[in-house]
Amino acid sequence: MKWDNSFEINDVKSFELQQLVKISPDDNRIVLLYLYDNLIRSKIIKDNQVLEGKTADPVKSKFETDIVKEKDTRNSKLNYWYSEHFFASGIQKVRNPLTGNESGYRKVFFINKLKYQ
């Protein structure tokens, strides 16, 4: 074996066989992505080198003051859309006392367009 660029996904448990990691090839690199607990986890590789190790970026919400905890996201999925674009979708329990809702909570279905650069 000349090189091994495995992508650990120890935090995910699934009872279904499904493609979890999505691949975004570029001219000179490959981006590996998956979505779990409201975080988009990624790793960038080029040939036998890891250009950027495993990172985690939160899914953006409508308002900057929205708070979404990792465990408050359900049924989240990351899928291919077109060209280099993906979409992330799922259901979130969002906390934001500034939105005028008495409880400060709202349950939303989200869909976000993504392009990893």
C-alpha positions in Angstrom: 0.0 0.0 0.0 1.5 3.4 -1.0 -0.9 5.5 1.0 -4.1 5.4 3.1 -6.4 8.4 3.5 -9.1 6.9 5.6 -11.8 9.1 7.1 -12.9 8.0 10.6 -16.6 8.3 11.4 -16.6 6.9 14.9 -19.3 9.3 16.1 -22.1 7.9 13.8 -24.2 4.9 14.5 -26.6 3.6 11.9 -28.7 0.6 11.5 -28.9 1.0 7.7 -26.3 0.5 5.0 -26.1 3.9 3.3 -23.4 6.1 1.8 -22.6 8.5 4.6 -19.4 10.2 3.3 -19.8 12.3 0.1 -16.9 13.0 -2.1 -16.1 16.3 -3.9 -13.2 15.8 -6.3 -11.4 18.9 -7.5 -8.5 19.4 -10.0 -5.9 18.9 -7.4 -7.6 17.6 -4.2 -10.5 15.6 -2.9 -12.9 16.8 -0.2 -14.6 14.1 2.0 -17.7 15.3 3.8 -20.5 14.0 6.0 -23.2 15.6 8.2 -23.9 14.4 11.8 -25.4 16.2 14.8 -25.7 19.6 13.0 -22.0 19.6 12.1 -20.5 19.2 8.6 -17.4 17.2 9.1 -14.7 17.3 6.4 -11.2 16.2 5.4 -9.2 17.4 2.4 -6.6 15.1 0.8 -4.2 15.4 -2.1 -2.5 12.3 -3.4 -0.9 10.8 -0.3 -1.1 14.0 1.9 -3.7 15.3 4.2 -4.1 19.0 3.4 -6.6 19.6 6.1 -7.4 17.2 8.9 -10.9 16.4 10.1 -12.8 19.6 10.8 -16.4 20.3 12.0 -18.4 23.3 10.9 -22.0 23.9 12.2 -24.9 24.1 9.8 -26.0 27.8 9.5 -29.4 28.8 10.7 -31.7 31.7 9.7 -30.7 34.1 12.5 -27.3 34.7 13.9 -28.7 34.6 17.4 -30.2 31.1 16.8 -28.8 28.4 19.0 -28.9 24.8 17.8 -27.2 22.2 20.0 -25.7 19.1 18.4 -28.3 16.7 19.8 -31.2 18.9 18.8 -30.9 17.9 15.1 -32.7 14.9 13.7 -32.9 13.1 10.4 -30.0 15.2 9.0 -28.6 14.2 5.6 -26.0 15.5 3.2 -26.7 14.8 -0.5 -25.3 15.7 -3.9 -27.2 18.3 -5.7 -25.4 19.5 -8.9 -21.9 20.3 -10.0 -19.8 20.9 -6.8 -22.9 21.7 -4.7 -24.5 19.7 -1.9 -27.6 20.2 0.2 -27.9 19.5 3.9 -31.4 18.9 5.3 -33.0 17.8 8.5 -35.1 18.9 11.5 -33.8 21.2 14.2 -35.0 22.4 17.6 -33.9 26.0 17.5 -33.5 28.2 20.6 -33.8 32.0 20.2 -35.5 34.2 22.8 -35.3 37.2 20.5 -37.7 35.8 17.9 -40.8 36.6 19.9 -41.8 33.0 20.6 -43.0 32.6 24.2 -41.0 29.4 24.9 -37.9 30.6 23.0 -38.0 27.3 21.0 -39.1 26.5 17.5 -39.0 23.3 15.5 -37.9 23.8 11.9 -37.1 21.8 8.8 -33.9 23.1 7.2 -32.4 22.8 3.8 -29.1 24.5 3.1 -27.1 24.7 -0.2 -23.4 24.0 0.3 -20.3 24.3 -1.7 -17.1 23.4 0.0 -14.1 25.6 -1.0 
